[in-house]
Amino acid sequence: MTQIKVGDALPIVALKHCPYDPSLENACGIPQNLNLSQYQGKKIVIFGVPGAFTPTCQNSHLPEYHEKYAEFVAKGVDQIICVSTADPFVMDAWGKWTKVNDKIIMAADGNGEFVTATGLKQDLTKYGMGSVRSQRFALIADDLKITYIGVETGHDVTVSGADAVLAHL
């Protein structure tokens, strides 16, 4: 599959997530579907990471979005979604560990359906991380149309980072 590009429609794939519930401090509850079609008419930012709790994802990528949440809202972003090919329980634990609370939806693409549909998957078997993992990327979708996409070619966070995305809003 070819990688999605600016102007393409966002693939409507159901991801899984554990809705933020402060009463479930150490548990996920029952994972729910996160159907991307619910964002029709809205502006969303989706950023993808190869793995929850991994060094670059944990120390650089996710924290930037959390720290700059108010800037995204001020620029009209309705929702920020972090996607990884982990399961919803891992994504929920990572969200709780990093205290993103209800600011960022921590979405699981456990079967790799989203990263496959967008052409943003990679094989990381040589690192022991599996054959279907997310590339490091960020995209803006306005009314389910891609208006920006940045895919990293190296190990750093540049075109997929919060500042790069904010510059395109």
N, C-alpha and C positions, 0 to 999 in steps of 0.2 A: 504494500500500500504506500502511496505517496504521502508525504507529510502535508498536513493542512497548511493553508496560507491565508494571508489577509484577503478578505472578501468571501471566504468559504463559510458555510453554515457550520455551527458547532454541532458535532454528532450528539444525538440524543441517546445517551447511555445512562442506565441507572447505576449510580455508585452506591456505596453503603456508608453510613455514618451513625454515630451515637449522638443524638441531639444533646446539647449542653443541658445538664441538670445538676445544679449545685448540691442537691441532696444525695446524689450518687457519687460521692467524692472519690471512692476507690473502685467503682464498678461501671460498666458500660450500660447495663440494662439490655434491652433488645435492640440490635442494630436496625436502622430504618433505611428504606430506599431514599436516595437523593436523586430525583429525576431532574435532569438539567432543563427540561422543557418548562419547568416552573419559573425560569428566569426570562421568559419571553417578555419583551418590553422593558427589560432591566439591563443594567450595566454590571458585569461581573468580571472579576479577575480570578483566573485559575493558574496556580503555579504547581509544577510537578517536581517531585524529588525522587531520586533513586531508592532511598530508604530512610525510614523513620529512625531517629536516634543516631544516624551515621554522622561523622564529624562535620562535614561541610553543611549538611542539611540542618543539623542541630545547632551549630555555632554561628552560621552565617545566613543561610537562606530564610528559614522560618522566622528568626528573631527580627529581621529587617521589616517584614510585613506586619508583625505584631507591633513593633515600635512606631511604625508610620501609619497605623490604622486610621487615625483621625485625618491624616492628609488624603488618604484614599476616599474617605467619606466626603470630605470637603470638595473633592473633584467629581463627585456624583456616582461613586461606586456603591452599588447596593449590596454586594456580597463578595467576600474573598474566600476562595476555596483552595485548600492544599490537598493535592492528590498524590498518593503513593500506591504501589502495587502490594502493599501490606494488607492485613485483614483489619476489619473495623475495630477490633479490640486493641490492637497495637496502635492504630491511629488515635483512638480515644485516650489510651495511656500516654501517648506522646503529647497530645493536646493538654492533658492535665499536668504533666511534668513541666511543660513550658508555660502553663497558665494562660493560654490563649482565650480560655473561657468561651464566650459566645461571639467573639470578634472574627474568628476564622473557623470555617467548617473544615474539620479534619476528615477527609473523605478517602475511603478505601476503594481501590480498583483491584480487588483480590484476584480476579481472573484475567486482568490485563485487557479488558474489553475497551476501555476508554483509550488507553495508550495505543492499542492496536488500531482502533477506528481513526485516530488522529495521525497515525504514522509516527508516534513519538515513543515507541518502545525500543529497548536495547537489550542485548544479551550480555549478562554479567556473570556467566558461569565460570569464566576464568578467575573471578574474584570470590567464587563460592556464594554468589548472591542470587542465582537462578537465571533462567533463560528469558523470562519476560519481566523486565523492570522498566520503570519510567526513565526517560531521559530527563535531564534537568532543563526545565522550560518555564516560561510564563506566557500567558495570553490574556488579551482583553477581548471580551465578547459583548457587543452592544446589540440588544434584541436578537441574541443568538447568532450574530454574524461576527466573525473574527475581524478585529480592527488593528490588532498588534499581535505578533508572536515573536518571541526571542528564545532560541534554543542554544544552549551552551555547547561549545565544541571542545572545551577543556574542562578542568576540574574546578575552576573558580566560578564565582557568582558574579556575572556581569550583565549580560542582556536579559537575564531572567530575574534579576534582583529588583527590589522595591523601587529604587531610584530610577532604573531604566523604564519600568512600567509607569511610574508617576510622570515621567517626562513625555509619555505618549498619551496621557489622558487629556 
